[in-house]
Amino acid sequence: MNASPPRDHGGGLDGAAERFGGARADWIDLSTGINPVPYPIGEISAQDWTALPDAAALDRLNTAARTFWNVPSGAAILPAPGASALIARIPALMPSARVDIPAPTYNEHAAAFGAQGWQISAHAPSARVLVHPNNPDGRLWRAADASAPLTIIDESFCDIAPDASLIHLAERKGVILLKSFGKFWGLAGLRLGFAIGDPALITHLSDFTGPWAVSGPALRIGARALCDRTWAVQTRLRLSADAARLDALMATQSATLVGGTPLFRLYDVGDAEALQTRLARAHIWSRVFPYSARWLRLGLPAPDQWARLGKALSAQR
């Protein structure tokens, strides 16, 4: 059986280092939308690592999630080992038919539905996927757009703008919202995500994940972070300020802001591949897209990386 070709994603520093030189540790990765100042995870007990996760720890995480995201009482919550694990399983909730996935957007949704035999089509779809805010352009959707019998609202980047969340739709029949812990909290390696929505669908989805799907450390860290509202408020302020700073820096390169979120910015730079190459020679990795020769996406630099980015952008072309 032939393996599927790799899909276009951010990351891939190993390949970048092989092409442009330097050790992986020498690189600044701005190709993703991950918070460069992650939540401080604190101490993790030995029991979190050695014992099977218990029901009490899962209950604490679910309670913290319900409070943090203002989940309606009629909606159910399912933690999982990352939003990607949920994306891969959701298409099996219904017999394959037509699914509307407005493009351009995060490509794992189309890949998951396609693997289950679904046809990608906006004509009378049985399912619809709304990435909210959208990746890569930051587009926001409305409640009226959640109109298909099965509607998946991917809010992996929505924690930067909680007032824009469509969480109030989570108790509606046929609706599933996805939340990711890797983006806003900067803990992509923790592999923690949530499906929130129609209890019947969430129960069916939980049958696909099996027991102990979320590790003990993830349960502990997730509950701790979701209860830390002060950190969340301060982080939103910092991300917004840093996004504005990045926009100002890119304006010096005659880049035009296309869209994005406070976690990533999408620019029209004229020749995206040329700018990516120029940055890569300084061991800074960015994101280009196969469907646009002009768009370049940048995540936010960490506090100690701004000077290096500015120097690379101002280098002789």
N, C-alpha and C positions, 0 to 999 in steps of 0.2 A: 504494500500500500504506500503510495507516495505521500510524503509529508506536505502539509499546506505551506505555501510560501509565507515568509515572515510578513506581518502587517506593519504598517507605518506607525511608529510611536516616537515619543521623546525618549531620552536616555540613550543607551548604546555607547557609553563612553569607551568600552573596550575597542569597538570598531573605530571610533574616532581617534583613539590613541595609536592604533595600528596604522591608520592612514596618515596622521599628521605628526606622530611622534610623541614622546613624553610618557611617563608613567601615569597610570590612572589617577594617582593622588595629585598629580600636577594640574589637573583639569578643574575648571569651574563649569558645573553643569547647569546651564540656564535653559535647557531644552524641555524641562518639565514645569508643571505648575504647582510645585510642592513648596510649602512655606520653608524658607531657609533658616528660620529660627524656631526649631521644633519645641513642642511642649516638653518641659523637664519631667522626665518619667519618674524620678524619685527612686526609692528603694523598693525592690521586689523580693518577697520572702522566698526562702528555699522551697516551701510547700507549693507556692505558685508554679514552680518549675517541675516539681517531682510528683505531685498528686494529680489525679484526674480532676478537671474542673468540676466544682460542685454546684448544686442548684442555687445555693444562697449567693454565690458570686455572680451567677447569671442573672438572678433577680435584681441584684444591686446595679448591674450594668443596664438592664432594661428600664429600671426605675429612673436612673440618671438620664438615659436617652429620652424617655417620655417627657421628663421635666424640661430638659435643655431645648428640645425641638418643639415643645408645646403640642405633643401628639394628641389628637382627639381620642376620647375615651373609647370610642367604637372601633379604633384601628388596632391592629396587632403589630408586634415588633419581632423581627428575627435577626439577631446578630450572626455574622458569617465571617469566614476568613478572607475578607476583602470584598469590595463591591464587584470586582471582576468575577469572583466565584458565583455571585448571584446572577450577573449578566449572562453567564454561560448556561445557567439552568432555567431561567425564566421562560425561554421559548417553548420548553416542554410542558408548560402549564396548560396549553391549548393545542388542539389539532392544528397542524400547519395550514396556513392560508396566506393572506396578504398582510404585510406589515408596512406601515408608513414610517420612514425614518428620515425626516428632513435633513438634507445635506447642505453644506459640509458639516460634519459632526464627528464625535468620537467613534472610531470605526469598529470597536469591539461589538457594538450592538448589532450591526448588520452581519458581522461574521457569525455571531451566535445564532441569530435567526436563520441565516443561510445554512448553517450546519444542521439545523433541524428541519430543513426542507421548505422553509417559508420563502415566499416571493416578495421582494422589496418593491412595493408599489403604493402610490398615494390614492389609487382608485378603490373605493369602497373597502378600506382595510378592516381586518378583524382586530388588529393591534396597532398601536402607535407608540413611538419612542420620542420623548421630548427631553433633550439635555438642557438643563435649566439651572444656571446660565449655560449657554452653549459653549462648547469647546470646538473651534478656537476663537469665535468672534464675540462671545459674551452675550448673545441674544437671549432675551427673557421671553417666556411664554405666558399666556393668560390661562385662567381657569377654563375658559370656553374652548381652548385648544385640546383639552383632555376629554375628547369626545368618542374615542374608539371603545369597543367592548372590553378590550384589555389595553390599558394605558400605563406605560412605564415612564415615570418622571425621574430622571437622573439628576439629583441635586448634589452631586459630588463636590461642586464648587460653590454651593449656595450658602455655606456658613459664613462667607464674607459679607453677605447681605441678607440677614435673617428675615427682614421685613418683606423681602421678595419671595420668600418660600411659599410653595403651594401645599404646605403640610395640611391645611384645612380640608383638602380633598382626600386625605388618606383613609377616611372611613367610607368613602364612596365605593360601591360595588365595581370591581374590575380595575381598581387603581392600585399601583405599587409605586412608592417613592424609594429611591436609593440614596443612601448617605455613605460617604467615604471618610475614613479617619486619616487617610494618608495625605490629604491636601492641606486643609486649614491647620491641622495640628502638626503637620510636617513629619508624620510618623508612618511613611509608606511601608517601611519594613515590618511594621507591627502586624500588617495584614488583618485589618478590621474594617468591616462594612456592615450596613444595616439595610434590610428591606422592611418598609413600614407601609401598611395598607390593609386592604380587604382581608379580613380574618380567614375566609375560606381559601383565598389564594396563598396567604402566608402559611397556613397549615399545610397546604399541598407542597409549597416550596420547602418547608422544613423537612418533609419526608425525603427530599433529595440530598440534604446536607448531613444527615446522620447525627449520632450523639457526639458531644465534645468537639463540635466543629471549631469553636473558638478557644484558643489556648488560655491557660491560667494567667500568664503575664498580660495578655491582651485584655482579659476581663478586668484585671486589677487596674491597669493603666487607663483603659477606656472609661471606667466609672470615675476614676480620680479626675481625669481631664474634663469630662462632661459636667462635673460638679464645680469646676473652677471658672465661674463666670467672670471674675476679675481679669483673669488671663485672656479670656476670649474678647472682652471689650478692649483691652489694651492692644491686643494683637490686631484687631480690625483697624484701629487708628494707625498703627505702625504700617500695616500693609497698604493702606490708602495713601499715606504719605510717601512711601517708597515707590508706589506705582506712579505717582505724580512726578517724582524725581526721575524715574526711568523715562517717562514721556519727555521731560525736558532735555534729558541727555540725548535721546534719539532724535529730537527735533534739530539738534546741531548737525545731524547727518542727513537732514532733509527728509527724514522718514515721516510718513503720515500715519497717524493712529487709525486703524481700522476698527478695533474693538478690543474686547478682552474683559478681564476681571482684575481686582487688586492682586491676584496671585499670578497672573500672566498677562502679557500685552501682545497684541497682534498689530504688526506694522506693514505698510506698503513701503518697501525700500527700493523699488525699481528692479534690481537684480538680486533676488534673495540668495541664490547660490554663491554669488560673488562675495556678499557680505558674510555669509556663513563661513566661507573659506578664509576670509581675512581674520575673522574672530578665531577660527580654529587654529590658525598659525600662532596665535597667542594662547592656545590651549583653553579657549572658551567655547563651549558647545551650545549651539542654538537649534531651533527647530524650523525646518522648511517643509513644504507640503507638495505632494505629487500633483495636486490639482491647481496650483498657482505658482507661477515663476516669480511673482512679486512679493508674496507674503513671507514674513519672517516672524516667528513668535519667540519671545523672551520671557523666562521666568524672572523672579526678583533675585538680585545678588544678595548674599549674606553681608552683614555690616562691614566686614573687612575685605570685601571684594569689589567695592565700587571704584576705587582708584585704578585697579587693574583693568576693569571694563572700560573706563574712560580713556585710559592710555591706548587700549587696543582699538577703540573706535576712532581715535584721533591719529592713529598711525598712518603713514603714507600709503595711499591706495595703490 
